Amino acid sequence: MPIWIFRICTLVAFPFVTYTFLGKTWNSFWGGLLCGAIVVAGEVLFKRMRLIKIMIGCTGIMIGLMLYTLIGYAMQNFFGGADVSFWHQYNRQILIGFMVFGLLAALIKSRDMEGLSYKGHHLKIADLSALVDGRIVDLCDINFLSGVIIIPVFVVDELNRMARSKDKLEQARGRRGLDVATRLQECKEVEVRYTSKTPKAPTLPEQIVKLARSLDAEVVTLDFTINKLTTLKKVTALNVADLATALKPVVLPGESMSLFVMKDGKEKEQGIGYLDDGTMVVVEDGRKCIGKRVEVSVSSIYQTSSGRMIFAKVK
């Protein structure tokens, strides 16, 4: 509310001052109203722009002034005749042109950073596999991932390519990745930003790792290749699959649990059930309990390359 009071007062005060002190004419009134509107528009514009954008714009204007000064010096000392006459005749327009050129050039090039004017481990780059998987949204919703989530534009381009593919599976993965990127933007717990910085590298995983290294950022991934590259390049990787494995419930031999027996096993009289995390439980003499929830006692646990397997007996 106070900001609206300031804007209204500005629009009223400027015409009043110009009309009172610069002559009681309509030109003074409209001139004051125009000045007030420019002040209010500038306030709205500066409020919406980030400080880094304003600083970049000011730097661009200064560069334009420097170019104007250097070219003006060259005109005065090394040129003559029609060139100098043209320079003096359109001096003001040329100055404005250089300032506008510097401003636009600085703002356009600032898109390469797109808010990444700082570095550090609070930046987390979401790679292709993390977006396609989708669990990154759940991690953000429960505040497990904090800081700023960075989505590279070249990853979004790859998702768009996948979404247009004729392969139904690849098309579905691409559309899911784009949907996850949209859901991340709607997440209030973290800030999501895009960057158009595209490191030169032959493959997408190498581009991701190079970008993370240049920003001193972490990579959220499920990709095995990126996991290995981050180890070699000394970049921190947050592997969602490793997190899921680490969070599997600890089950010890001799413990009891409630288990729903879903189907029969490979061996005679065996039943098969699953824990909440998907771990398979082989129940001895569990075939007769198929379709029922029973109390079982853990007898042994086997860790294989494909995962963990638990053997149990009906109590």
C-alpha positions in Angstrom: 0.0 0.0 0.0 2.7 2.6 0.8 4.2 2.1 -2.6 0.9 3.1 -4.3 0.7 6.2 -2.1 4.2 7.1 -3.3 3.3 6.6 -6.9 0.1 8.6 -6.7 1.9 11.4 -4.8 4.6 11.5 -7.5 2.0 11.8 -10.3 0.2 14.6 -8.4 3.3 16.5 -7.1 5.2 16.8 -10.4 2.5 18.5 -12.4 1.7 20.8 -9.4 5.3 21.9 -9.0 5.9 22.5 -12.7 2.5 24.3 -13.1 3.2 26.5 -10.1 6.8 27.4 -10.6 7.4 27.1 -14.3 4.4 29.0 -15.5 0.7 28.3 -15.3 0.3 26.8 -18.7 -0.9 23.4 -20.0 2.6 22.7 -21.3 4.0 22.9 -17.8 1.3 20.7 -16.5 1.7 18.0 -19.1 5.5 18.2 -18.8 5.3 17.7 -15.1 2.9 14.8 -15.5 5.3 13.2 -18.0 8.2 13.5 -15.6 6.1 11.9 -12.8 5.2 9.1 -15.1 8.8 8.5 -16.0 9.8 8.4 -12.3 7.0 5.9 -11.5 7.9 3.7 -14.6 11.6 3.8 -13.5 10.7 2.7 -10.0 8.6 -0.2 -11.3 11.3 -1.2 -13.7 14.1 -1.1 -11.1 11.9 -3.0 -8.6 11.4 -5.9 -11.0 15.0 -6.1 -12.2 17.6 -7.8 -10.2 20.5 -5.7 -8.9 23.0 -7.7 -11.1 21.0 -6.7 -14.2 21.0 -3.1 -13.3 24.8 -3.2 -12.7 25.4 -5.0 -16.0 23.3 -2.4 -17.8 25.2 0.5 -16.2 28.5 -1.2 -17.2 27.2 -1.5 -20.8 26.4 2.3 -20.8 29.9 3.1 -19.5 31.4 0.9 -22.3 29.3 2.8 -24.9 30.6 6.1 -23.5 34.2 4.9 -23.6 33.8 3.8 -27.3 32.2 7.2 -28.1 35.2 9.0 -26.4 37.8 6.9 -28.2 36.2 7.4 -31.6 35.7 11.1 -30.9 39.4 11.4 -30.1 40.3 9.6 -33.3 38.0 11.9 -35.3 39.6 15.0 -33.9 43.2 13.9 -34.5 43.3 11.6 -37.4 40.3 12.5 -39.7 39.1 15.7 -41.3 36.8 17.2 -43.8 33.4 15.6 -44.2 33.9 13.0 -41.5 34.5 15.6 -38.8 31.6 17.7 -40.0 29.3 14.7 -39.9 30.6 13.8 -36.4 29.9 17.3 -35.1 26.6 17.6 -36.8 25.2 14.4 -35.3 27.2 14.3 -32.1 24.3 14.0 -29.7 22.6 11.2 -31.8 25.9 9.3 -32.0 26.4 9.5 -28.3 22.9 8.2 -27.6 23.4 5.5 -30.1 26.7 4.3 -28.5 25.0 4.3 -25.0 22.0 2.3 -26.3 24.3 -0.1 -28.1 26.4 -0.7 -24.9 23.3 -1.2 -22.8 21.7 -3.7 -25.2 24.9 -5.6 -25.8 25.5 -5.9 -22.0 21.9 -7.1 -21.3 21.9 -9.6 -24.2 25.2 -11.1 -23.1 24.1 -11.2 -19.5 21.7 -14.0 -20.6 24.7 -16.3 -20.6 24.8 -16.0 -16.8 21.1 -15.7 -16.3 21.3 -15.0 -12.6 24.5 -17.1 -12.1 26.6 -14.2 -11.0 27.8 -16.2 -8.1 29.2 -19.6 -7.6 29.2 -22.3 -4.9 27.7 -25.6 -3.7 24.3 -23.9 -3.1 24.0 -24.3 -7.0 22.7 -27.7 -8.1 22.6 -28.6 -11.7 19.8 -30.9 -12.7 20.9 -33.2 -15.6 18.8 -35.1 -18.1 18.5 -38.3 -16.1 17.4 -36.4 -13.0 14.6 -34.6 -14.9 13.4 -37.7 -16.6 13.4 -39.6 -13.3 11.3 -37.0 -11.6 12.2 -37.7 -7.9 14.1 -34.4 -7.7 10.7 -32.7 -7.3 9.9 -34.8 -4.3 13.3 -34.1 -2.8 12.7 -30.3 -3.3 9.2 -30.6 -1.8 10.5 -32.0 1.4 13.3 -29.5 1.6 15.9 -32.2 1.2 17.5 -30.2 -1.7 18.2 -26.6 -0.9 19.8 -23.7 -2.7 19.2 -22.9 -6.4 18.4 -25.6 -9.0 20.0 -24.8 -12.3 18.5 -26.3 -15.5 20.9 -25.8 -18.5 19.1 -24.8 -21.7 21.0 -27.5 -23.7 19.4 -30.1 -21.5 16.0 -28.6 -22.2 16.8 -28.7 -25.9 17.7 -32.4 -25.6 14.4 -33.0 -23.9 12.5 -31.2 -26.7 14.3 -33.4 -29.2 13.4 -36.5 -27.3 9.7 -35.3 -27.0 9.6 -35.0 -30.8 11.1 -38.5 -31.4 9.2 -41.1 -33.3 10.3 -43.7 -30.7 7.3 -43.9 -28.2 9.5 -44.7 -25.2 12.0 -41.8 -25.9 9.1 -39.5 -26.6 7.5 -40.4 -23.3 10.8 -39.8 -21.4 11.3 -36.4 -23.1 7.7 -35.3 -22.2 8.2 -36.5 -18.7 11.4 -34.5 -18.4 9.8 -31.3 -19.6 6.9 -31.8 -17.2 9.3 -32.3 -14.3 11.1 -29.1 -15.3 7.8 -27.2 -15.2 6.9 -28.7 -11.8 10.2 -27.6 -10.4 9.5 -24.1 -11.4 6.2 -24.3 -9.4 8.0 -25.6 -6.4 8.1 -22.9 -3.7 10.8 -24.5 -1.5 13.7 -23.9 -4.0 14.6 -21.4 -6.6 14.9 -22.6 -10.2 16.9 -20.8 -12.8 17.9 -21.5 -16.4 21.3 -20.9 -17.9 22.2 -20.7 -21.6 25.9 -21.3 -20.9 26.9 -24.2 -23.1 30.4 -25.5 -22.5 32.2 -27.0 -25.5 32.3 -30.8 -25.1 31.6 -33.7 -27.4 28.9 -35.3 -25.2 26.1 -34.1 -23.0 27.5 -35.7 -19.8 30.8 -33.8 -20.3 29.0 -30.6 -20.9 27.2 -31.0 -17.6 30.4 -31.7 -15.7 32.2 -28.8 -17.3 29.4 -26.5 -16.4 29.3 -27.7 -12.8 33.1 -27.3 -12.5 33.0 -23.7 -13.9 30.3 -22.8 -11.4 31.7 -24.8 -8.5 28.2 -26.4 -8.4 26.9 -29.9 -7.6 25.2 -32.2 -10.1 21.9 -34.0 -9.3 21.9 -37.1 -11.5 21.2 -40.8 -11.9 23.6 -41.2 -14.8 26.4 -43.6 -14.3 28.7 -41.8 -16.8 28.2 -38.5 -15.1 28.8 -40.1 -11.7 32.2 -41.4 -12.9 33.1 -38.1 -14.7 32.4 -36.1 -11.5 34.7 -38.3 -9.6 37.5 -37.8 -12.1 36.9 -34.0 -12.3 36.5 -33.6 -8.6 32.9 -32.4 -8.8 30.3 -33.3 -6.2 27.5 -35.5 -7.6 24.2 -36.1 -5.7 23.1 -39.4 -7.1 19.4 -40.0 -6.4 19.7 -43.7 -6.9 22.5 -43.9 -4.3 20.3 -41.9 -1.9 17.4 -44.3 -2.4 19.8 -47.2 -1.7 21.1 -45.6 1.4 17.6 -45.0 2.7 16.5 -48.6 2.4 15.3 -49.9 5.8 17.8 -51.9 7.8 16.6 -55.5 8.3 18.6 -57.9 10.5 18.4 -61.7 10.7 15.9 -62.7 13.5 13.7 -59.6 13.1 10.0 -59.9 12.6 7.9 -58.0 10.1 4.5 -57.9 8.6 4.5 -58.9 4.9 1.9 -59.3 2.2 2.7 -62.5 0.2 1.9 -61.7 -3.5 2.9 -64.8 -5.5 4.6 -68.1 -5.4 8.4 -68.4 -5.8 10.7 -70.5 -8.0 11.1 -73.3 -5.4 8.4 -75.5 -4.1 6.2 -74.0 -1.3 8.0 -70.6 -1.5 6.1 -67.3 -1.5 7.2 -63.9 -2.7 6.6 -60.5 -1.1 8.0 -57.0 -1.3 9.0 -54.3 1.1 7.9 -50.7 0.7 11.2 -49.9 -1.1 10.8 -52.8 -3.6 13.2 -55.2 -1.9 12.1 -58.8 -2.6 11.4 -61.1 0.3 11.4 -64.9 -0.3 9.2 -66.6 2.3 9.8 -70.3 3.0 6.6 -72.3 3.2 4.8 -69.1 2.2 2.9 -70.5 -0.8 -0.1 -71.3 1.4 -0.2 -67.6 2.5 -0.5 -66.1 -1.0 -2.9 -63.2 -0.9 -2.6 -62.7 2.9 -0.6 -60.5 5.2 1.4 -62.6 7.7 4.1 -62.2 10.3 7.5 -63.4 9.0 10.9 -63.8 10.7 14.0 -62.8 8.7 16.4 -65.8 8.4 19.1 -64.4 6.1 20.0 -61.5 3.8 21.9 -61.6 0.5 23.4 -58.6 -1.2 23.8 -59.2 -5.0 24.9 -56.9 -7.9 21.3 -56.5 -8.8 20.1 -55.6 -5.3 19.3 -57.0 -2.0 17.3 -60.2 -1.3 15.8 -61.3 2.0 14.9 -64.8 3.0 12.3 -65.3 5.7 10.0 -67.9 7.4 6.4 -67.7 8.4 6.1 -67.3 12.2 
